[in-house]
């Protein structure tokens, strides 16, 4: 399925758990993704494994981030 082809979706906290599962599913369905997370190593792995994903290092618990 490609329900999300030509759609851009922002996923916060997308480097582990439910967030990561969401990112993987949306990518499989054709979405362009912007993913935030606080772990730079996980963001790098995600960017290496999913072509075209944009990653942003940000800690959702810290408003200054």
Number of C-alpha atoms within 10 A of each C-alpha: 7 11 11 15 14 10 11 13 15 15 18 19 20 23 25 15 9 11 17 17 13 15 27 17 12 21 20 15 14 16 22 20 21 17 24 22 21 18 15 15 11 16 22 14 11 21 15 11 11 14 11 13 18 15 22 16 16 18 15 13 8 7 7 7 9
